[in-house]
């Protein structure tokens, strides 16, 4: 029969073996879990990096697409504005041409309606290229013309500005009007002619008096014509004409 001491020793040995086996099993389990989970963690990290890279590329493509759309829209808007501007300029030019015709028609109507005014004399002064300022020669011509007005009481002055064919129609309408204004201002200020005596119009390059194919012809078209008309008996006198040539 075993002694109590031997039984005690055997129990202790069993406990020691159990503990050893338990320790060995725990280590094996941890090693197994680690060997199984580490590749999964690594694979998950790779997937997250790949997803982040894909998202970054998608954002880059979207940003470039939005930038391209913005530039294309800007170009389209600019082209549309240029088209609208060109159409507006064309409309303005047409309106100016129509207004010039209406002004001419109105002037003819006024003159015809003022007891059949008849021409007495006229003068034509010319201007330098793109100029609307009177020269000394122009003023001398206008001074000579003004002496024929004298003490007339029933008269009007028809003032018509013109240009050569260089430049746009709109610009030439404005230039011809400035030239007519310069003549009116000179006569009105120096000779005290009332504003209601003047009927002026700028016809631009619409009515040439000489061919625009030569320098001399273009110079003649850069003119302002002033015509003295009256409805008095002295209208039967022959009309005289003066022109500045330079």
C-alpha positions as CSV (number, residue, x, y, z in Angstrom):
1,X,0.0,0.0,0.0
2,X,1.2,3.5,-1.0
3,X,2.0,5.8,1.7
4,X,0.3,9.1,2.0
5,X,3.6,10.8,1.0
6,X,3.8,8.8,-2.2
7,X,0.2,9.7,-3.1
8,X,1.0,13.3,-2.3
9,X,4.0,13.2,-4.6
10,X,2.0,11.7,-7.4
11,X,-0.7,14.4,-7.1
12,X,1.9,17.1,-7.1
13,X,3.5,15.6,-10.2
14,X,0.1,15.4,-11.9
15,X,-0.5,19.0,-11.1
16,X,2.8,19.9,-12.5
17,X,2.2,18.0,-15.7
18,X,-1.2,19.6,-16.1
19,X,0.2,23.0,-15.5
20,X,3.0,22.3,-18.0
21,X,0.6,21.0,-20.6
22,X,-1.7,24.0,-20.0
23,X,1.2,26.4,-20.5
24,X,2.3,24.6,-23.6
25,X,-1.2,24.6,-25.1
26,X,-1.7,28.3,-24.3
27,X,1.5,29.2,-26.1
28,X,0.6,27.1,-29.1
29,X,-2.9,28.8,-29.3
30,X,-1.4,32.3,-29.2
31,X,1.1,31.4,-31.9
32,X,-1.6,29.9,-34.1
33,X,-3.9,32.9,-33.6
34,X,-1.0,35.2,-34.4
35,X,0.0,33.3,-37.5
36,X,-3.6,33.3,-38.7
37,X,-4.5,36.9,-37.9
38,X,-1.3,38.8,-39.0
39,X,-1.8,38.1,-42.7
40,X,-5.5,39.2,-42.4
41,X,-4.4,42.5,-40.7
42,X,-1.8,43.1,-43.3
43,X,-4.3,42.3,-46.1
44,X,-6.8,44.7,-44.5
45,X,-4.2,47.5,-44.3
46,X,-3.4,46.9,-48.0
47,X,-7.1,47.1,-48.9
48,X,-7.5,50.3,-46.9
49,X,-4.5,51.9,-48.7
50,X,-5.7,50.8,-52.1
51,X,-9.2,52.2,-51.3
52,X,-7.7,55.5,-50.2
53,X,-5.6,55.6,-53.3
54,X,-8.6,54.9,-55.5
55,X,-10.6,57.6,-53.7
56,X,-7.7,60.0,-54.2
57,X,-7.6,59.2,-57.9
58,X,-11.3,59.6,-58.3
59,X,-11.2,63.0,-56.6
60,X,-8.3,64.1,-58.9
61,X,-10.3,63.0,-62.0
62,X,-13.4,64.8,-60.7
63,X,-11.4,67.9,-60.0
64,X,-9.9,67.9,-63.5
65,X,-13.3,67.3,-65.0
66,X,-14.8,70.1,-63.0
67,X,-11.9,72.4,-64.0
68,X,-12.4,71.5,-67.7
69,X,-16.1,72.1,-67.4
70,X,-15.5,75.5,-65.8
71,X,-13.0,76.5,-68.5
72,X,-15.3,75.2,-71.3
73,X,-18.3,77.1,-69.7
74,X,-16.1,80.3,-69.4
75,X,-15.1,80.0,-73.1
76,X,-18.7,79.4,-74.1
77,X,-19.8,82.5,-72.0
78,X,-17.1,84.6,-73.6
79,X,-18.0,83.5,-77.1
80,X,-21.6,84.2,-76.3
81,X,-20.8,87.7,-75.0
82,X,-18.6,88.4,-78.1
83,X,-21.5,87.3,-80.3
84,X,-24.0,89.5,-78.4
85,X,-21.5,92.4,-78.6
86,X,-21.1,91.9,-82.4
87,X,-24.8,91.7,-82.9
88,X,-25.3,94.9,-80.8
89,X,-22.7,96.7,-82.8
90,X,-24.4,95.6,-86.0
91,X,-27.7,96.8,-84.6
92,X,-26.2,100.1,-83.5
93,X,-24.7,100.6,-87.0
94,X,-28.0,99.9,-88.6
95,X,-29.8,102.2,-86.2
96,X,-27.4,104.9,-86.9
97,X,-27.8,104.5,-90.6
98,X,-31.6,104.5,-90.2
99,X,-31.4,107.6,-88.1
100,X,-29.2,109.3,-90.7
101,X,-31.9,108.6,-93.3
102,X,-34.6,109.8,-91.0
103,X,-32.7,113.0,-90.2
104,X,-32.1,113.6,-93.9
105,X,-35.8,113.0,-94.6
106,X,-36.8,115.2,-91.7
107,X,-34.5,118.0,-92.9
108,X,-35.9,117.8,-96.5
109,X,-39.4,117.9,-95.0
110,X,-38.7,120.9,-92.9
111,X,-37.1,122.8,-95.8
112,X,-39.9,121.9,-98.2
113,X,-42.4,123.0,-95.6
114,X,-40.9,126.4,-94.9
115,X,-42.7,128.4,-97.7
116,X,-40.5,126.8,-100.3
117,X,-37.1,128.1,-99.2
118,X,-34.7,128.5,-102.1
119,X,-30.9,128.3,-102.1
120,X,-29.0,131.5,-102.3
121,X,-25.4,130.5,-101.8
122,X,-23.2,127.7,-100.3
123,X,-19.8,126.9,-99.1
124,X,-17.9,123.7,-98.5
125,X,-14.9,123.3,-96.2
126,X,-12.8,120.2,-95.9
127,X,-11.0,118.6,-93.0
128,X,-7.9,116.6,-92.4
129,X,-8.0,112.8,-92.0
130,X,-9.9,111.9,-88.8
131,X,-10.1,115.6,-87.8
132,X,-13.0,117.8,-86.8
133,X,-11.2,121.1,-86.1
134,X,-11.5,124.1,-88.4
135,X,-8.3,125.4,-89.9
136,X,-7.6,129.1,-90.7
137,X,-8.5,128.4,-94.3
138,X,-11.8,126.9,-93.2
139,X,-12.6,130.0,-91.1
140,X,-11.7,132.3,-93.9
141,X,-14.1,130.5,-96.2
142,X,-16.9,130.6,-93.6
143,X,-16.2,134.3,-92.9
144,X,-16.7,135.1,-96.6
145,X,-19.8,133.0,-96.7
146,X,-21.2,134.7,-93.6
147,X,-21.1,138.2,-95.3
148,X,-23.8,137.0,-97.7
149,X,-26.2,136.5,-94.8
150,X,-26.1,140.2,-94.1
151,X,-29.4,141.5,-92.7
152,X,-31.6,138.7,-94.0
153,X,-34.5,138.0,-91.8
154,X,-36.1,134.9,-93.4
155,X,-33.4,132.3,-93.9
156,X,-32.0,129.0,-92.7
157,X,-28.6,127.3,-93.0
158,X,-28.5,123.7,-94.0
159,X,-25.3,122.2,-92.7
160,X,-24.3,118.7,-93.9
161,X,-21.2,116.8,-92.6
162,X,-19.5,114.1,-94.5
163,X,-16.5,111.7,-94.3
164,X,-14.4,109.5,-96.6
165,X,-15.0,105.7,-96.7
166,X,-12.2,104.9,-94.2
167,X,-13.5,103.3,-90.9
168,X,-16.8,101.9,-89.7
169,X,-20.2,103.5,-90.6
170,X,-20.9,104.2,-86.9
171,X,-17.6,106.1,-86.3
172,X,-18.1,108.1,-89.5
173,X,-21.6,109.2,-88.5
174,X,-20.2,110.5,-85.3
175,X,-17.2,112.1,-87.0
176,X,-19.3,113.8,-89.6
177,X,-21.6,115.1,-86.9
178,X,-18.6,116.6,-85.0
179,X,-17.5,118.3,-88.2
180,X,-21.0,119.8,-88.7
181,X,-21.1,120.9,-85.1
182,X,-17.7,122.7,-85.4
183,X,-19.0,124.8,-88.3
184,X,-22.2,125.6,-86.5
185,X,-20.4,126.6,-83.4
186,X,-18.1,128.9,-85.3
187,X,-20.8,130.7,-87.2
188,X,-23.1,131.0,-84.2
189,X,-20.5,132.3,-81.8
190,X,-18.8,134.7,-84.2
191,X,-21.9,136.0,-86.1
192,X,-24.6,135.6,-83.5
193,X,-26.7,133.4,-85.6
194,X,-29.6,131.9,-83.6
195,X,-29.7,128.2,-83.1
196,X,-33.1,127.8,-84.8
197,X,-31.5,129.0,-88.1
198,X,-29.4,125.8,-88.4
199,X,-30.5,122.5,-89.7
200,X,-27.5,120.1,-89.4
201,X,-26.9,116.5,-90.1
202,X,-23.9,114.1,-90.2
203,X,-24.3,111.7,-93.1
204,X,-20.9,109.9,-92.6
205,X,-19.7,108.2,-95.7
206,X,-23.2,107.6,-97.1
207,X,-23.1,110.4,-99.8
208,X,-19.7,110.9,-101.5
209,X,-19.1,113.9,-103.6
210,X,-15.9,112.3,-105.2
211,X,-14.5,108.8,-105.6
212,X,-12.9,107.4,-102.5
213,X,-10.4,105.5,-104.6
214,X,-8.0,108.5,-104.7
215,X,-6.5,110.6,-102.0
216,X,-7.9,113.8,-103.6
217,X,-11.4,112.2,-103.8
218,X,-11.2,111.2,-100.1
219,X,-10.1,114.7,-99.1
220,X,-13.2,116.2,-100.9
221,X,-15.5,113.8,-99.0
222,X,-14.1,114.9,-95.7
223,X,-16.2,118.1,-95.8
224,X,-19.0,120.1,-94.4
225,X,-21.4,121.8,-96.8
226,X,-23.3,124.9,-95.7
227,X,-26.2,126.1,-97.8
228,X,-28.0,129.4,-97.3
229,X,-31.7,129.2,-98.1
230,X,-34.3,131.9,-98.0
231,X,-37.9,132.4,-98.9
232,X,-37.6,136.2,-99.6
233,X,-37.7,137.8,-103.1
234,X,-33.9,137.9,-103.3
235,X,-33.9,134.1,-103.6
236,X,-34.2,134.6,-107.3
237,X,-30.6,135.9,-107.4
238,X,-28.1,133.4,-108.7
239,X,-26.6,131.2,-106.1
240,X,-22.9,131.5,-105.5
241,X,-20.6,128.7,-104.5
242,X,-17.4,128.7,-102.6
243,X,-15.2,125.7,-101.6
244,X,-12.1,125.3,-99.7
245,X,-9.4,123.3,-101.5
246,X,-6.4,122.2,-99.6
